[in-house]
Amino acid sequence: MRRSLLAVSLLFLAACAPVPKMAPVPDDSMAHRSGVKVKTLQRGHTVYLSQCGRCHEYVMPADVSKADWHVVVPGMAWNAGIPPADEKALTAYLLAAKK
């Protein structure tokens, strides 16, 4: 009984979580425009979805300037404990998604 109540409570809380706007999904076109491999962009997209919303609301890539992403990402990655390779992929994704 307690387990059922816990499961229902968790589902209710998950349903109340803010849903991010649609972040652009990496594809061949995005990779071609940015000059970054689609696999790298996909990894950055995954990091974005799994990490960026953990501490604050999602910020869409197009809403921040290229210069600001270069300042913001290193600090946020350090705070979140994101490994350097994932930070690099995240930055590549954010910049590619702006184009």
C-alpha positions as CSV (number, residue, x, y, z in Angstrom):
1,M,0.0,0.0,0.0
2,R,2.7,2.4,0.9
3,R,4.6,1.6,-2.3
4,S,1.5,2.3,-4.4
5,L,1.0,5.6,-2.6
6,L,4.6,6.6,-3.2
7,A,4.4,5.7,-6.9
8,V,1.2,7.8,-7.3
9,S,2.9,10.7,-5.5
10,L,5.9,10.5,-7.7
11,L,3.8,10.4,-10.9
12,F,1.8,13.4,-9.6
13,L,5.0,15.4,-8.9
14,A,6.5,14.5,-12.3
15,A,3.3,15.7,-14.0
16,C,3.7,19.1,-12.3
17,A,7.3,19.6,-13.5
18,P,7.7,22.4,-16.1
19,V,7.9,21.2,-19.7
20,P,10.6,22.8,-21.7
21,K,9.9,24.5,-25.0
22,M,11.0,22.3,-27.9
23,A,14.8,22.5,-28.2
24,P,15.9,21.9,-31.8
25,V,16.7,18.3,-32.4
26,P,20.1,17.8,-34.1
27,D,19.9,16.5,-37.7
28,D,22.2,16.3,-40.7
29,S,21.1,19.8,-41.8
30,M,22.2,21.3,-38.4
31,A,25.4,19.4,-38.6
32,H,26.1,20.7,-42.2
33,R,25.3,24.3,-41.2
34,S,27.5,24.2,-38.1
35,G,30.3,22.1,-39.4
36,V,30.0,19.9,-36.4
37,K,29.4,16.1,-36.6
38,V,25.7,15.2,-35.9
39,K,26.9,12.7,-33.3
40,T,28.5,15.5,-31.3
41,L,25.4,17.6,-31.6
42,Q,23.2,14.7,-30.4
43,R,25.5,14.3,-27.4
44,G,25.2,18.0,-26.6
45,H,21.4,17.9,-27.0
46,T,21.3,14.9,-24.6
47,V,23.4,16.8,-22.1
48,Y,21.2,19.9,-22.5
49,L,18.0,17.9,-21.9
50,S,19.4,15.9,-19.0
51,Q,21.4,18.6,-17.1
52,C,20.3,22.1,-17.9
53,G,16.7,21.8,-16.5
54,R,17.9,20.2,-13.3
55,C,18.7,23.5,-11.6
56,H,16.7,26.1,-13.5
57,E,14.2,26.5,-16.4
58,Y,15.5,25.6,-19.8
59,V,16.8,28.5,-21.9
60,M,16.4,28.0,-25.6
61,P,19.6,28.2,-27.6
62,A,18.3,31.0,-29.8
63,D,17.5,33.2,-26.8
64,V,21.2,33.7,-25.8
65,S,23.9,35.3,-27.8
66,K,26.9,33.3,-29.0
67,A,29.2,35.4,-26.8
68,D,27.1,34.8,-23.7
69,W,26.9,31.0,-24.3
70,H,30.7,31.0,-24.2
71,V,30.6,32.7,-20.8
72,V,27.6,30.9,-19.3
73,V,28.3,27.3,-20.3
74,P,31.7,26.8,-18.6
75,G,30.4,28.1,-15.2
76,M,27.2,26.1,-15.4
77,A,29.1,23.0,-16.5
78,W,31.5,23.4,-13.6
79,N,28.6,23.9,-11.1
80,A,26.8,20.8,-12.5
81,G,29.9,18.6,-12.6
82,I,29.6,18.1,-16.4
83,P,32.8,16.5,-17.8
84,P,34.8,18.6,-20.3
85,A,33.9,16.5,-23.3
86,D,30.2,16.9,-22.5
87,E,30.7,20.6,-22.0
88,K,32.3,20.9,-25.4
89,A,29.4,18.9,-27.0
90,L,26.9,21.0,-25.2
91,T,28.5,24.3,-26.4
92,A,28.6,23.0,-29.9
93,Y,24.9,22.0,-29.8
94,L,23.9,25.4,-28.3
95,L,25.7,27.3,-31.0
96,A,24.5,25.1,-33.8
97,A,20.9,25.3,-32.6
98,K,21.1,29.1,-32.9
99,K,21.7,29.0,-36.7
